[in-house]
Amino acid sequence: MKKTQTKAFANLVASVILLVFEIWAYVQTLSFKVVKKAAVQPATFPQVMCIGMMVFTIILLIQSLISLKKMDPDDPNTQPAASINVLKNKGVQAGLFVIVLCILYVALFKTLGYVLASAIIAAVIMWLIGKRDIKQILLVSVLVPLAMWLVFYKLLTVNIPMGILEPLKDLIDMI
């Protein structure tokens, strides 16, 4: 068995790609605006998430290197890796679609704002995973981002972009 055809090698490649992405994401958080007198800065949560992901990715990287070095036949990571045929595997197609949705979310975040962008993406993902109750989709996809925005804006004093719903922020400020 070639080392490059094992699960350990696939994990090694994936961990390197993820680590590069996670470092890039962390560097992006360094340019977030600092809010004066705010207990929690807008960059805090994304930075904690990036560091957490980096820790687990480094663990995967080390495990992969150890498995590739030892090539123990009893190690499940030294077994042949499954081939991923994007055209046939619906799970892979759904995963790629969610990645495209995440990119779209980032692209629309500033223009549409947190609440609207989150509501649209949440509704699409709920439909994608098989939820078909329109009332449930609308309630969850609208109320959850709205409630989370209220928690961040009012309780944590983190100013999250509202985009075209900026008048809603002004309305909340009057209360």
Contact map, one row per residue, 1 for C-alpha under 8 A:
1110110000000000000000000000000000000000000000000000000000000000000000000000000100000000000000000000000000000000000000000000000000000000000000000000000000000000000000000000000
1111110000000000000000000000000000000000000000000000000000000000000000000000000000000000000000000000000000000000000000000000000000000000000000000000000000000000000000000000000
1111110110000000000000000000000000000000000000000000000000000000000100100000010000000000000000000000000000000000000000000000000000000000000000000000000000000000000000000000000
0111110011000000000000000000000000000000000000000000000000000000000000000000000000000000000000000000000000000000000000000000000000000000000000000000000000000000000000000000000
1111111011000000000000000000000000000000000000000000000000000000000000000000000110000000000000000000000000000000000000000000000000000000000000000000000000000000000000000000000
1111111111000000000000000000000000000000000000000000000000000000000000000000111110000000000000000000000000000000000000000000000000000000000000000000000000000000000000000000000
0000111111100000000000000000000000000000000000000000000000000000000000000001111111000000000000000000000000000000000000000000000000000000000000000000000000000000000000000000000
0010011111110000000000000000000000000000000000000000000000000011101100000000110000000000000000000000000000000000000000000000000000000000000000000000000000000000000000000000000
0011111111111000000000000000000000000000000000000000000000000001000100000000000000000000000000000000000000000000000000000000000000000000000000000000000000000000000000000000000
0001111111111100000000000000000000000000000000000000000000000000000000000000000010000000000000000000000000000000000000000000000000000000000000000000000000000000000000000000000
0000001111111110000000000000000000000000000000000000000000011001000000000000000000000000000000000000000000000000000000000000000000000000000000000000000000000000000000000000000
0000000111111111000000000000000000000000000000000000000000011001100000000000000000000000000000000000000000000000000000000000000000000000000000000000000000000000000000000000000
0000000011111111100000000000000000000000000000000000000000000000000000000000000000000000000000000000000000000000000000000000000000000000000000000000000000000000000000000000000
0000000001111111110000000000000000000000000000000000000000000000000000000000000000000000000000000000000000000000000000000000000000000000000000000000000000000000000000000000000
0000000000111111111000000000000000000000000000000000000011011000000000000000000000000000000000000000000000000000000000000000000000000000000000000000000000000000000000000000000
0000000000011111111100000000000000000000000000000000000000001000000000000000000000000000000000000000000000000000000000000000000000000000000000000000000000000000000000000000000
0000000000001111111110000000000000000000000000000000000000000000000000000000000000000000000000000000000000000000000000000000000000000000000000000000000000000000000000000000000
0000000000000111111111000000000000000000000000000000000010000000000000000000000000000000000000000000000000000000000000000000000000000000000000000000000000000000000000000000000
0000000000000011111111100000000000000000000000000000010011000000000000000000000000000000000000000000000000000000000000000000000000000000000000000000000000000000000000000000000
0000000000000001111111110000000000000000000000000000000000000000000000000000000000000000000000000000000000000000000000000000000000000000000000000000000000000000000000000000000
0000000000000000111111111000000000000000000000000000000000000000000000000000000000000000000000000000000000000000000000000000000000000000000000000000000000000000000000000000000
0000000000000000011111111100000000000000000000000110110000000000000000000000000000000000000000000000000000000000000000000000000000000000000000000000000000000000000000000000000
0000000000000000001111111110000000000000000000000100010000000000000000000000000000000000000000000000000000000000000000000000000000000000000000000000000000000000000000000000000
0000000000000000000111111111000000000000000000000000000000000000000000000000000000000000000000000000000000000000000000000000000000000000000000000000000000000000000000000000000
0000000000000000000011111111100000000000000000000100000000000000000000000000000000000000000000000000000000000000000000000000000000000000000000000000000000000000000000000000000
0000000000000000000001111111110000000000000001100110000000000000000000000000000000000000000000000000000000000000000000000000000000000000000000000000000000000000000000000000000
0000000000000000000000111111111000000000000000000000000000000000000000000000000000000000000000000000000000000000000000000000000000000000000000000000000000000000000000000000000
0000000000000000000000011111111100000000000000000000000000000000000000000000000000000000000000000000000000000000000000000000000000000000000000000000000000000000000000000000000
0000000000000000000000001111111100000000001001100000000000000000000000000000000000000000000000000000000000000000000000000000000000000000000000000000000000000000000000000000000
0000000000000000000000000111111100000000001000000000000000000000000000000000000000000000000000000000000000000000000000000000000000000000000000000000000000000000000000000000000
0000000000000000000000000011111110000000000000000000000000000000000000000000000000000000000000000000000000000000000000000000000000000000000000000000000000000000000000000000000
0000000000000000000000000001111111000000011000000000000000000000000000000000000000000000000000000000000000000000000000000000000000000000000000000000000000000000000000000000000
0000000000000000000000000000001111100000011000000000000000000000000000000000000000000000000000000000000000000000000000000000000000000000000000000000000000000000000000000000000
0000000000000000000000000000000111110000110000000000000000000000000000000000000000000000000000000000000000000000000000000000000000000000000000000000000000000000000000000000000
0000000000000000000000000000000011111100110000000000000000000000000000000000000000000000000000000000000000000000000000000000000000000000000000000000000000000100000000000000000
0000000000000000000000000000000001111100000000000000000000000000000000000000000000000000000000000000000000000000000000000000000000000000000000000000000000000000000000000000000
0000000000000000000000000000000000111110000000000000000000000000000000000000000000000000000000000000000000000000000000000000000000000000000000000000000000000000000000000000000
0000000000000000000000000000000000111111100000000000000000000000000000000000000000000000000000000000000000000000000000000000000000000000000000000000000000011100000000000000000
0000000000000000000000000000000000001111100000000000000000000000000000000000000000000000000000000000000000000000000000000000000000000000000000000000000000011000000000000000000
0000000000000000000000000000000000000111110100000000000000000000000000000000000000000000000000000000000000000000000000000000000000000000000000000000000000011100000000000000000
0000000000000000000000000000000001100111111100000000000000000000000000000000000000000000000000000000000000000000000000000000000000000000000000000000000000000100000000000000000
0000000000000000000000000000000111100001111111000000000000000000000000000000000000000000000000000000000000000000000000000000000000000000000000000000000000000111000000000000000
0000000000000000000000000000110110000000111111100000000000000000000000000000000000000000000000000000000000000000000000000000000000000000000000000000000000000000000000000000000
0000000000000000000000000000000000000001111111110000000000000000000000000000000000000000000000000000000000000000000000000000000000000000000000000000000000000000000000000000000
0000000000000000000000000000000000000000011111111000000000000000000000000000000000000000000000000000000000000000000000000000000000000000000000000000000000000000000000000000000
0000000000000000000000000100100000000000011111111100000000000000000000000000000000000000000000000000000000000000000000000000000000000000000000000000000000000000000000000000000
0000000000000000000000000100100000000000001111111110000000000000000000000000000000000000000000000000000000000000000000000000000000000000000000000000000000000000000000000000000
0000000000000000000000000000000000000000000111111111000000000000000000000000000000000000000000000000000000000000000000000000000000000000000000000000000000000000000000000000000
0000000000000000000000000000000000000000000011111111100000000000000000000000000000000000000000000000000000000000000000000000000000000000000000000000000000000000000000000000000
0000000000000000000001101100000000000000000001111111110000000000000000000000000000000000000000000000000000000000000000000000000000000000000000000000000000000000000000000000000
0000000000000000000001000100000000000000000000111111111000000000000000000000000000000000000000000000000000000000000000000000000000000000000000000000000000000000000000000000000
0000000000000000000000000000000000000000000000011111111100000000000000000000000000000000000000000000000000000000000000000000000000000000000000000000000000000000000000000000000
0000000000000000000001000000000000000000000000001111111110000000000000000000000000000000000000000000000000000000000000000000000000000000000000000000000000000000000000000000000
0000000000000000001001100000000000000000000000000111111111000000000000000000000000000000000000000000000000000000000000000000000000000000000000000000000000000000000000000000000
0000000000000000000000000000000000000000000000000011111111100000000000000000000000000000000000000000000000000000000000000000000000000000000000000000000000000000000000000000000
0000000000000000000000000000000000000000000000000001111111110000000000000000000000000000000000000000000000000000000000000000000000000000000000000000000000000000000000000000000
0000000000000010011000000000000000000000000000000000111111111000000000000000000000000000000000000000000000000000000000000000000000000000000000000000000000000000000000000000000
0000000000000010001000000000000000000000000000000000011111111100000000000000000000000000000000000000000000000000000000000000000000000000000000000000000000000000000000000000000
0000000000000000000000000000000000000000000000000000001111111110000000000000000000000000000000000000000000000000000000000000000000000000000000000000000000000000000000000000000
0000000000110010000000000000000000000000000000000000000111111111000000000000000000000000000000000000000000000000000000000000000000000000000000000000000000000000000000000000000
0000000000110011000000000000000000000000000000000000000011111111100000000000000000000000000000000000000000000000000000000000000000000000000000000000000000000000000000000000000
0000000000000000000000000000000000000000000000000000000001111111110000000000000000000000000000000000000000000000000000000000000000000000000000000000000000000000000000000000000
0000000100000000000000000000000000000000000000000000000000111111111000000000000000000000000000000000000000000000000000000000000000000000000000000000000000000000000000000000000
0000000110110000000000000000000000000000000000000000000000011111111100000000100000000000000000000000000000000000000000000000000000000000000000000000000000000000000000000000000
0000000100010000000000000000000000000000000000000000000000001111111110000000000000000000000000000000000000000000000000000000000000000000000000000000000000000000000000000000000
0000000000000000000000000000000000000000000000000000000000000111111111000000000000000000000000000000000000000000000000000000000000000000000000000000000000000000000000000000000
0000000100000000000000000000000000000000000000000000000000000011111111110010110000000000000000000000000000000000000000000000000000000000000000000000000000000000000000000000000
0010000110000000000000000000000000000000000000000000000000000001111111100000010000000000000000000000000000000000000000000000000000000000000000000000000000000000000000000000000
0000000000000000000000000000000000000000000000000000000000000000111111100000000000000000000000000000000000000000000000000000000000000000000000000000000000000000000000000000000
0000000000000000000000000000000000000000000000000000000000000000011111110000000000000000000000000000000000000000000000000000000000000000000000000000000000000000000000000000000
0010000000000000000000000000000000000000000000000000000000000000001111111010010000000000000000000000000000000000000000000000000000000000000000000000000000000000000000000000000
0000000000000000000000000000000000000000000000000000000000000000001001111110010000000000000000000000000000000000000000000000000000000000000000000000000000000000000000000000000
0000000000000000000000000000000000000000000000000000000000000000000000111111011000000000000000000000000000000000000000000000000000000000000000000000000000000000000000000000000
0000000000000000000000000000000000000000000000000000000000000000000000011111010000000000000000000000000000000000000000000000000000000000000000000000000000000000000000000000000
0000000000000000000000000000000000000000000000000000000000000000001000111111111000000000000000000000000000000000000000000000000000000000000000000000000000000000000000000000000
0000001000000000000000000000000000000000000000000000000000000000000000001111111000000000000000000000000000000000000000000000000000000000000000000000000000000000000000000000000
0000011100000000000000000000000000000000000000000000000000000001001000000011111000000000000000000000000000000000000000000000000000000000000000000000000000000000000000000000000
0010011100000000000000000000000000000000000000000000000000000000001100111111111100000000000000000000000000000000000000000000000000000000000000000000000000000000000000000000000
0000011000000000000000000000000000000000000000000000000000000000000000001011111110000000000000000000000000000000000000000000000000000000000000000000000000000000000000000000000
1000111000000000000000000000000000000000000000000000000000000000000000000000011111000000000000000000000000000000000000000000000000000000000000000000000000000000000000000000000
0000111001000000000000000000000000000000000000000000000000000000000000000000001111100000000000000000000000000000000000000000000000000000000000000000000000000000000000000000000
0000001000000000000000000000000000000000000000000000000000000000000000000000000111110000000000000000000000000000000000000000000000000000000000000000000000000000000000000000000
0000000000000000000000000000000000000000000000000000000000000000000000000000000011111000000000000000000000000000000000000000000000000000000000000000000000000000000000000000000
0000000000000000000000000000000000000000000000000000000000000000000000000000000001111100100100000000000000000000000000000000000000000000000000000000000000000000000000000000000
0000000000000000000000000000000000000000000000000000000000000000000000000000000000111111100000000000000000000000000000000000000000000000000000000000000000000000000000000000000
0000000000000000000000000000000000000000000000000000000000000000000000000000000000011111110110000000000000000000000000000000000000000000000000000000000000000000000000000000000
0000000000000000000000000000000000000000000000000000000000000000000000000000000000001111110010000000000000000000000000000000000000000000000000000000000000000000000000000000000
0000000000000000000000000000000000000000000000000000000000000000000000000000000000001111110000000000000000000000000000000000000000000000000000000000000000000000000000000000000
0000000000000000000000000000000000000000000000000000000000000000000000000000000000011111111110000000000000000000000000000000000000000000000000000000000000000000000000000000000
0000000000000000000000000000000000000000000000000000000000000000000000000000000000000111111111000000000000000000000000000000000000000000000000000000000000000000000000000000000
0000000000000000000000000000000000000000000000000000000000000000000000000000000000000000111111100000000000000000000000000000000000000000000000000000000000000000000000000000000
0000000000000000000000000000000000000000000000000000000000000000000000000000000000010100111111110000000000000000000000000000000000000000000000000000000000000000000000000000000
0000000000000000000000000000000000000000000000000000000000000000000000000000000000000110111111111000000000000000000000000000000000000000000000000000000000000000000000000000000
0000000000000000000000000000000000000000000000000000000000000000000000000000000000000000011111111100000000000000000000000000000100000000000000000000000000000000000000000000000
0000000000000000000000000000000000000000000000000000000000000000000000000000000000000000001111111110000000000000000000000000000000000000000000000000000000000000000000000000000
0000000000000000000000000000000000000000000000000000000000000000000000000000000000000000000111111111000000000000000000000000000000000000000000000000000000000000000000000000000
0000000000000000000000000000000000000000000000000000000000000000000000000000000000000000000011111111100000000000000000000000000000000000000000000000000000000000000000000000000
0000000000000000000000000000000000000000000000000000000000000000000000000000000000000000000001111111110000000000000000000000100000000000000000000000000000000000000000000000000
0000000000000000000000000000000000000000000000000000000000000000000000000000000000000000000000111111111000000000000000000000000000000000000000000000000000000000000000000000000
0000000000000000000000000000000000000000000000000000000000000000000000000000000000000000000000011111111100000000000000000000000000000000000000000000000000000000000000000000000
0000000000000000000000000000000000000000000000000000000000000000000000000000000000000000000000001111111110000000000000001000000000000000000000000000000000000000000000000000000
0000000000000000000000000000000000000000000000000000000000000000000000000000000000000000000000000111111111000000000000001000000000000000000000000000000000000000000000000000000
0000000000000000000000000000000000000000000000000000000000000000000000000000000000000000000000000011111111100000000000000000000000000000000000000000000000000000000000000000000
0000000000000000000000000000000000000000000000000000000000000000000000000000000000000000000000000001111111110000000000000000000000000000000000000000000000000000000000000000000
0000000000000000000000000000000000000000000000000000000000000000000000000000000000000000000000000000111111111000000011001000000000000000000000000000000000000000000000000000000
0000000000000000000000000000000000000000000000000000000000000000000000000000000000000000000000000000011111111100000000000000000000000000000000000000000000000000000000000000000
0000000000000000000000000000000000000000000000000000000000000000000000000000000000000000000000000000001111111100000000000000000000000000000000000000000000000000000000000000000
0000000000000000000000000000000000000000000000000000000000000000000000000000000000000000000000000000000111111111100010000000000000000000000000000000000000000000000000000000000
0000000000000000000000000000000000000000000000000000000000000000000000000000000000000000000000000000000011111111110010000000000000000000000000000000000000000000101000000000000
0000000000000000000000000000000000000000000000000000000000000000000000000000000000000000000000000000000001111111110000000000000000000000000000000000000000000000111000000000000
0000000000000000000000000000000000000000000000000000000000000000000000000000000000000000000000000000000000011111100000000000000000000000000000000000000000000000001100000000000
0000000000000000000000000000000000000000000000000000000000000000000000000000000000000000000000000000000000011111111110000000000000000000000000000000000000000000011110000000000
0000000000000000000000000000000000000000000000000000000000000000000000000000000000000000000000000000000000011111111110000000000000000000000000000000000000000001111110000000000
0000000000000000000000000000000000000000000000000000000000000000000000000000000000000000000000000000000000001101111111000000000000000000000000001000100000000001111000000000000
0000000000000000000000000000000000000000000000000000000000000000000000000000000000000000000000000000000000000001111111100000000000000000000001001100100000000000010000000000000
0000000000000000000000000000000000000000000000000000000000000000000000000000000000000000000000000000000000000001111111110000000000000000000001000000000000000000010010000000000
0000000000000000000000000000000000000000000000000000000000000000000000000000000000000000000000000000000010011001111111111000000000000000000000000000000000000000000000000000000
0000000000000000000000000000000000000000000000000000000000000000000000000000000000000000000000000000000010000000011111111100000000000000000010001000000000000000000000000000000
0000000000000000000000000000000000000000000000000000000000000000000000000000000000000000000000000000000000000000001111111110000000000000000011001000000000000000000000000000000
0000000000000000000000000000000000000000000000000000000000000000000000000000000000000000000000000000000000000000000111111111000000000000000010000000000000000000000000000000000
0000000000000000000000000000000000000000000000000000000000000000000000000000000000000000000000000000110010000000000011111111100000000000000000000000000000000000000000000000000
0000000000000000000000000000000000000000000000000000000000000000000000000000000000000000000000000000000000000000000001111111110000000000000010000000000000000000000000000000000
0000000000000000000000000000000000000000000000000000000000000000000000000000000000000000000000000000000000000000000000111111111000000000110010000000000000000000000000000000000
0000000000000000000000000000000000000000000000000000000000000000000000000000000000000000000000000000000000000000000000011111111100000000000000000000000000000000000000000000000
0000000000000000000000000000000000000000000000000000000000000000000000000000000000000000000000000100000000000000000000001111111110000000000000000000000000000000000000000000000
0000000000000000000000000000000000000000000000000000000000000000000000000000000000000000000000000000000000000000000000000111111111100000100000000000000000000000000000000000000
0000000000000000000000000000000000000000000000000000000000000000000000000000000000000000000000000000000000000000000000000011111111110000100000000000000000000000000000000000000
0000000000000000000000000000000000000000000000000000000000000000000000000000000000000000000001000000000000000000000000000001111111100000000000000000000000000000000000000000000
0000000000000000000000000000000000000000000000000000000000000000000000000000000000000000000000000000000000000000000000000000111111100000000000000000000000000000000000000000000
0000000000000000000000000000000000000000000000000000000000000000000000000000000000000000000000000000000000000000000000000000011111110000000000000000000000000000000000000000000
0000000000000000000000000000000000000000000000000000000000000000000000000000000000000000000000000000000000000000000000000000011111111000100000000000000000000000000000000000000
0000000000000000000000000000000000000000000000000000000000000000000000000000000000000000000000000000000000000000000000000000001001111100100000000000000000000000000000000000000
0000000000000000000000000000000000000000000000000000000000000000000000000000000000000000000000000000000000000000000000000000000000111111100000000000000000000000000000000000000
0000000000000000000000000000000000000000000000000000000000000000000000000000000000000000000000000000000000000000000000000000000000011111110000000000000000000000000000000000000
0000000000000000000000000000000000000000000000000000000000000000000000000000000000000000000000000000000000000000000000000000000000001111111000000000000000000000000000000000000
0000000000000000000000000000000000000000000000000000000000000000000000000000000000000000000000000000000000000000000000000000000000001111111100000000000000000000000000000000000
0000000000000000000000000000000000000000000000000000000000000000000000000000000000000000000000000000000000000000000000000010011000111111111110000000000000000000000000000000000
0000000000000000000000000000000000000000000000000000000000000000000000000000000000000000000000000000000000000000000000000010000000000111111111000000000000000000000000000000000
0000000000000000000000000000000000000000000000000000000000000000000000000000000000000000000000000000000000000000000000000000000000000011111111110000000000000000000000000000000
0000000000000000000000000000000000000000000000000000000000000000000000000000000000000000000000000000000000000000000000000000000000000001111111110000000000000000000000000000000
0000000000000000000000000000000000000000000000000000000000000000000000000000000000000000000000000000000000000000000001110110000000000000111111111000000000000000000000000000000
0000000000000000000000000000000000000000000000000000000000000000000000000000000000000000000000000000000000000000001100100000000000000000011111111100000000000000000000000000000
0000000000000000000000000000000000000000000000000000000000000000000000000000000000000000000000000000000000000000000000000000000000000000001111111110000000000000000000000000000
0000000000000000000000000000000000000000000000000000000000000000000000000000000000000000000000000000000000000000000000000000000000000000001111111111000000000000000000000000000
0000000000000000000000000000000000000000000000000000000000000000000000000000000000000000000000000000000000000000011001100000000000000000000011111111100000000000000000000000000
0000000000000000000000000000000000000000000000000000000000000000000000000000000000000000000000000000000000000000001000000000000000000000000001111111110000000000000000000000000
0000000000000000000000000000000000000000000000000000000000000000000000000000000000000000000000000000000000000000000000000000000000000000000000111111111000000000000000000000000
0000000000000000000000000000000000000000000000000000000000000000000000000000000000000000000000000000000000000000000000000000000000000000000000011111111100000000000000000000000
0000000000000000000000000000000000000000000000000000000000000000000000000000000000000000000000000000000000000000011000000000000000000000000000001111111110000001000000000000000
0000000000000000000000000000000000000000000000000000000000000000000000000000000000000000000000000000000000000000000000000000000000000000000000000111111111100000000000000000000
0000000000000000000000000000000000000000000000000000000000000000000000000000000000000000000000000000000000000000000000000000000000000000000000000011111111110000000000000000000
0000000000000000000000000000000000000000000000000000000000000000000000000000000000000000000000000000000000000000000000000000000000000000000000000001111111111111000000000000000
0000000000000000000000000000000000000000000000000000000000000000000000000000000000000000000000000000000000000000000000000000000000000000000000000000111111111111000000000000000
0000000000000000000000000000000000000000000000000000000000000000000000000000000000000000000000000000000000000000000000000000000000000000000000000000011111111100000000000000000
0000000000000000000000000000000000000000000000000000000000000000000000000000000000000000000000000000000000000000000000000000000000000000000000000000011111111000000000000000000
0000000000000000000000000000000000000111000000000000000000000000000000000000000000000000000000000000000000000000000000000000000000000000000000000000001111111100000000000000000
0000000000000000000000000000000000000111000000000000000000000000000000000000000000000000000000000000000000000000000000000000000000000000000000000000000111111110000000000000000
0000000000000000000000000000000000100101110000000000000000000000000000000000000000000000000000000000000000000000000000000000000000000000000000000000000111011111000000000000000
0000000000000000000000000000000000000000010000000000000000000000000000000000000000000000000000000000000000000000000000000000000000000000000000000000000110001111100000000000000
0000000000000000000000000000000000000000010000000000000000000000000000000000000000000000000000000000000000000000110000000000000000000000000000000000100110000111110000000000000
0000000000000000000000000000000000000000000000000000000000000000000000000000000000000000000000000000000000001100110000000000000000000000000000000000000000000011111001000000000
0000000000000000000000000000000000000000000000000000000000000000000000000000000000000000000000000000000000000101111100000000000000000000000000000000000000000001111111001000000
0000000000000000000000000000000000000000000000000000000000000000000000000000000000000000000000000000000000001111110000000000000000000000000000000000000000000000111111000000000
0000000000000000000000000000000000000000000000000000000000000000000000000000000000000000000000000000000000000011100000000000000000000000000000000000000000000000011111100000000
0000000000000000000000000000000000000000000000000000000000000000000000000000000000000000000000000000000000000001100100000000000000000000000000000000000000000000011111111000000
0000000000000000000000000000000000000000000000000000000000000000000000000000000000000000000000000000000000000000000000000000000000000000000000000000000000000000111111111100000
0000000000000000000000000000000000000000000000000000000000000000000000000000000000000000000000000000000000000000000000000000000000000000000000000000000000000000000111111110000
0000000000000000000000000000000000000000000000000000000000000000000000000000000000000000000000000000000000000000000000000000000000000000000000000000000000000000000011111111000
0000000000000000000000000000000000000000000000000000000000000000000000000000000000000000000000000000000000000000000000000000000000000000000000000000000000000000010011111111100
0000000000000000000000000000000000000000000000000000000000000000000000000000000000000000000000000000000000000000000000000000000000000000000000000000000000000000000001111111110
0000000000000000000000000000000000000000000000000000000000000000000000000000000000000000000000000000000000000000000000000000000000000000000000000000000000000000000000111111111
0000000000000000000000000000000000000000000000000000000000000000000000000000000000000000000000000000000000000000000000000000000000000000000000000000000000000000000000011111111
0000000000000000000000000000000000000000000000000000000000000000000000000000000000000000000000000000000000000000000000000000000000000000000000000000000000000000000000001111111
0000000000000000000000000000000000000000000000000000000000000000000000000000000000000000000000000000000000000000000000000000000000000000000000000000000000000000000000000111111
0000000000000000000000000000000000000000000000000000000000000000000000000000000000000000000000000000000000000000000000000000000000000000000000000000000000000000000000000011111
